[in-house]
Every structure is written in structure tokens, then in C-alpha cells.
């Protein structure tokens, strides 16, 4: 898109962070995202070794971190 077109584009109402309605919308989205986070308690006591493997305290291989 040419630069002159980008300069004249108006942001969608309520999505511009400088607009108070946009800030409210952004805060609501952040709050919703925080509520939908999964529990991390299942990962307690696990670590990731240098090869990217998920291991428990005894060094048993439980999985691998994807690329």
C-alpha cells in the first residue's frame, strides 16, 4: 500500500489506542485473555534441558519443546 494511502486511513472506531473507547476495548481483551490462561500447576517440578526435552526431577524424559 502506498505511503500516502496509509496516512489517510482512519482507524476502526474503538480500536485506536489513543481513543478512550479503544483503551477500554484493549483492557477488556487483556482481562479476557488472562481469565482464559491454562493452569501451570501440572508443570511444577519439571524443567527443560539443553536439548529441549521436558524432564522431571529424576531426569526422566516426558516430552519435547516443539520448534
Phi and psi in degrees as GROMACS dihedral restraints (atoms count N, CA, C in turn):
[ dihedral_restraints ]
;  ai    aj    ak    al  type     phi  dphi    fc
    3     4     5     6     1   -62.8    20    10
    4     5     6     7     1   151.3    20    10
    6     7     8     9     1   -60.6    20    10
    7     8     9    10     1   -37.6    20    10
    9    10    11    12     1   -64.8    20    10
   10    11    12    13     1   -29.9    20    10
   12    13    14    15     1   -72.6    20    10
   13    14    15    16     1   -40.1    20    10
   15    16    17    18     1   -62.9    20    10
   16    17    18    19     1   -35.7    20    10
   18    19    20    21     1   -66.8    20    10
   19    20    21    22     1   -31.1    20    10
   21    22    23    24     1   -95.2    20    10
   22    23    24    25     1    -2.3    20    10
   24    25    26    27     1   -74.2    20    10
   25    26    27    28     1   134.4    20    10
   27    28    29    30     1   -96.1    20    10
   28    29    30    31     1   140.5    20    10
   30    31    32    33     1   -69.5    20    10
   31    32    33    34     1   154.8    20    10
   33    34    35    36     1   -62.5    20    10
   34    35    36    37     1   135.6    20    10
   36    37    38    39     1   -57.8    20    10
   37    38    39    40     1   132.9    20    10
   39    40    41    42     1    87.7    20    10
   40    41    42    43     1    -4.5    20    10
   42    43    44    45     1  -112.5    20    10
   43    44    45    46     1    -7.5    20    10
   45    46    47    48     1   -78.1    20    10
   46    47    48    49     1   121.4    20    10
   48    49    50    51     1   -63.0    20    10
   49    50    51    52     1   -19.8    20    10
   51    52    53    54     1   -80.1    20    10
   52    53    54    55     1   -19.4    20    10
   54    55    56    57     1   -81.9    20    10
   55    56    57    58     1   132.3    20    10
   57    58    59    60     1   -55.9    20    10
   58    59    60    61     1   -36.4    20    10
   60    61    62    63     1   -66.3    20    10
   61    62    63    64     1   -34.5    20    10
   63    64    65    66     1   -65.8    20    10
   64    65    66    67     1   -40.0    20    10
   66    67    68    69     1   -64.4    20    10
   67    68    69    70     1   -41.8    20    10
   69    70    71    72     1   -62.6    20    10
   70    71    72    73     1   -42.1    20    10
   72    73    74    75     1   -63.1    20    10
   73    74    75    76     1   -43.8    20    10
   75    76    77    78     1   -64.2    20    10
   76    77    78    79     1   -42.6    20    10
   78    79    80    81     1   -62.8    20    10
   79    80    81    82     1   -39.9    20    10
   81    82    83    84     1   -64.6    20    10
   82    83    84    85     1   -40.1    20    10
   84    85    86    87     1   -66.1    20    10
   85    86    87    88     1   -40.7    20    10
   87    88    89    90     1   -63.2    20    10
   88    89    90    91     1   -43.0    20    10
   90    91    92    93     1   -63.3    20    10
   91    92    93    94     1   -40.8    20    10
   93    94    95    96     1   -65.8    20    10
   94    95    96    97     1   -40.0    20    10
   96    97    98    99     1   -65.4    20    10
   97    98    99   100     1   -39.0    20    10
   99   100   101   102     1   -65.9    20    10
  100   101   102   103     1   -33.7    20    10
  102   103   104   105     1   -71.9    20    10
  103   104   105   106     1   -26.1    20    10
  105   106   107   108     1   -92.8    20    10
  106   107   108   109     1     7.1    20    10
  108   109   110   111     1   -71.4    20    10
  109   110   111   112     1   139.1    20    10
  111   112   113   114     1   -74.2    20    10
  112   113   114   115     1   160.7    20    10
  114   115   116   117     1   -71.0    20    10
  115   116   117   118     1   140.1    20    10
  117   118   119   120     1  -101.3    20    10
  118   119   120   121     1     4.9    20    10
  120   121   122   123     1   -64.2    20    10
  121   122   123   124     1   -25.4    20    10
  123   124   125   126     1   -68.1    20    10
  124   125   126   127     1   -21.3    20    10
  126   127   128   129     1   -95.0    20    10
  127   128   129   130     1     3.9    20    10
  129   130   131   132     1   -64.0    20    10
  130   131   132   133     1   133.4    20    10
  132   133   134   135     1    85.5    20    10
  133   134   135   136     1    -0.7    20    10
  135   136   137   138     1  -101.5    20    10
  136   137   138   139     1   154.2    20    10
  138   139   140   141     1  -142.2    20    10
  139   140   141   142     1   172.5    20    10
  141   142   143   144     1  -117.8    20    10
  142   143   144   145     1   127.1    20    10
  144   145   146   147     1   -86.3    20    10
  145   146   147   148     1  -178.2    20    10
  147   148   149   150     1   -64.1    20    10
  148   149   150   151     1   -24.8    20    10
  150   151   152   153     1   -87.3    20    10
  151   152   153   154     1    -0.8    20    10
  153   154   155   156     1    88.1    20    10
  154   155   156   157     1    14.7    20    10
  156   157   158   159     1   -90.0    20    10
  157   158   159   160     1   139.7    20    10
  159   160   161   162     1   -85.3    20    10
  160   161   162   163     1   123.1    20    10
  162   163   164   165     1  -128.9    20    10
  163   164   165   166     1   153.9    20    10
  165   166   167   168     1   -89.4    20    10
  166   167   168   169     1  -172.8    20    10
  168   169   170   171     1   -63.1    20    10
  169   170   171   172     1   -27.5    20    10
  171   172   173   174     1   -87.7    20    10
  172   173   174   175     1    -3.3    20    10
  174   175   176   177     1    90.2    20    10
  175   176   177   178     1     7.7    20    10
  177   178   179   180     1   -72.7    20    10
  178   179   180   181     1   133.0    20    10
  180   181   182   183     1   -72.6    20    10
  181   182   183   184     1   125.3    20    10
  183   184   185   186     1  -115.1    20    10
  184   185   186   187     1   -18.1    20    10
  186   187   188   189     1   174.9    20    10
  187   188   189   190     1  -173.1    20    10
  189   190   191   192     1  -139.1    20    10
  190   191   192   193     1   142.4    20    10
  192   193   194   195     1   -77.7    20    10
  193   194   195   196     1   127.5    20    10
  195   196   197   198     1   -68.6    20    10
  196   197   198   199     1   160.7    20    10
